[in-house]
Amino acid sequence: MRHPTVGSKSFLINIGDRSVGGLTYRDQFVGPYQVPVADHAITLSDFNTNSGEAMSMGEKSPIAISNPVAAGKLALAEALINLLPSGVSKLSDIKISANWMASPDNAQRKTDLFNTVKELTQKVCNPWRIAVPVGKDSLSMKTIWQKDKKTNLSPQSLIISAFTKIKNVKKSITPQLIDSNELSLVYLVECIEEFPKIYNYLATKINKKRIFSFHDISDGGLIVSAVEMMLAGGCGLNLDLSKISFLKESNNLFSEELGMLFQINKKDFSEFKKDLVKLGLKNSFFNIGSTNNTNNLFLKTSSQSLRISHKVLMHSWSSVSYNIKLLRDNQETTKQEHRFLLDTKRSKLTQKFNFKLNKRYLSRAPKIAIMRDQGVNSHLEMAAAFSQAGFKVIDVHMRDLLDNSSSLDKFQGLAFPGGFSYGDILGAGRGWAQSIKSNSKLKDKFSEFFHRQDTFALGICNGCQVMSELKELIPGSEHWPKLERNNSNRFEARMVQVKINKSNSNFFNGMEGSQLLVPVNHGEGKMIFPEHVSAKKIISDNLVPMQFCTNKGIEAKEFPENPNGSTNGITAVTNDDGRFLIMMPHPERSFLNNQLSWTNEKGKHSPWFKLFLNARNFYS
């Protein structure tokens, strides 16, 4: 579990923005414990549908060192199995991109490459009816050190990317074990000949909601994959492998040959087994376990019985990521995060709210300008959120104001989206803000807008940073902070919990007392207030609508519940009269339940949609 190819990759995943664009349905993190074990990724087709696209990868480069042909076939099968729980209808719907990585500079390596292509196309893709319409050849994978007379050659590797359209993303499942005594964890050993029939059979069962969780065993083998499912489910697991003859050799417990684990109803096991036998699989389907409420793994093999705690398993599985972050990031925040991961009582996400979403259709649609400048990348999801709330949304680039092709006079609202305006060269948001303050024409236009009594403005993430730098133009914002580097010294992309306070903000009317889930994606989100401003005072003065919190609803002080280190977990501030709001989290990337990496809500709109409805109701 400590091997780099098997253990947690959170040190890489958490520093990449996975929610940008607002159309990510499935990222790497799974379940309320946010464990990075997803087999595939899914994006939504648009903001008004449940259809989407799924993608996965397969690679077996280590095997290619000794057997390039086997590595190529395993890479393809891994990508396909990873895509199976996405809700794909059938195997032939999948399209493949093949990236050949090699250095065929002698007869043997050329032969290996030829044989891999031949075997893959003639004996796998053709009978499986799999198309490979696109690919890439990287056939110069050689490094030469002339001084040391040393040469390093890449294995004859095949990297597979698999893609398919998904009719309903909500039918997809994850490796998160469902903690229920009515379900069994089963193990299916695959083989090449029956693969297409088994694949389509299981795809049908997944679409009919007969399978509840799923994980392939290609990274780490049977034992490791079962543990990953257990960690994602935050539960204990009873695993009995003692009666499976080919698992008597301990090495086979970690074999990365074709295979999968999934949960089904206990009463359905006989039906599944009978169907699989009819499809040609004999002695390949086994009932191997069930969940328990002890938070421990109870493992029984032919030679031993083990009991291992969740804490020990998570510590081992996350050790590589933890040690890399100790070298790379702030050591204190890294240690805080590791303690957090080991404590399942702390690390489970919790959401609660007591309001309903009442969408009112008014005769007049107020106009809102979605502001853009160089480097902005979150304008589409911002536009979608306001559009669904009943606004007439108009894209306004800063050039439009400079050349008089657009004017702020006709707008009731402004929204500054997230992104990396001007590459954050001068600091996050400062370049964009300075382009306004240093141009007298623009400065006057924005000042006039902010001083009108019928206007509002919202700044999110990079937009929050921009508006905080414009506070000299915004009435009642003298207490607003500057945004500085996160305590972790890294860009942080996470799903966090926030508590909604009683405040003056029009955006949060009727939302106070809620605890909501929301993504954050920023490198400079730590709010530093002016010396004359007391954080506790502005909270008591109802100027802080939102704070990072624990799953108990207490303001978050430690990382990662407080992902940037802001005092008292403050992550949103309003001006005195409540018309102007700056916030670092992304409600525009979470106004739909489909946008959240995990949620226990089932409807179309998430609780965050009320923020946008409140903006609309400002004009009712």
Secondary structure, 3 states (H helix, E strand, C coil): CCCCCCCCCHHHHCCCCCCCCCCEEECCEECCCCEECCCCEEEECCCCCCCEEEEEEEECHHHHCCCHHHHHHHHHHHHHHHHHHHCCCCHHHCEEEEEEECCCCCHHHHHHHHHHHHHHHHHHHHHHCCEEEEEEEECCCEEEECCCCEEEECCCEEEEEEEEEECCHHHCCCCCCCCCCCEEEEEEECCCCCHHHHHHHHHHHHHCCCCCEEEECCCCHHHHHHHHHHHHHCCEEEEECCCCHHHCCHHHHHCCCCEEEEEEEHHHHHHHHHHHHHCCCCCCEEEEEEEECCCEEEEECCCCEEEEEHHHHHHHHCHHHHHHHHHHCCHHHHHHHHHHHHCHHHHCCCCECCCCCCCCCCCCCCEEEEEECCCECCHHHHHHHHHHCCCEEEEEEHHHHHCCCCCHHHCCEEEECCECHHHHCCCCCHHHHHHHHCCHHHHHHHHHHHHCCCCEEEEECHHHHHHHHCHHHCCCCCCCCEEECCCCCCCEEEEEEEEECCCCCHHHCCCCCCEEEEEEEECCCEEECCCCCCHHHHHHCCCCCEEEECCCCCECCCCCCCCCCCHHHEEEEECCCCCEEEECCCHHHCCEHHHCCCCCCCCCECCCHHHHHHHHHCCC
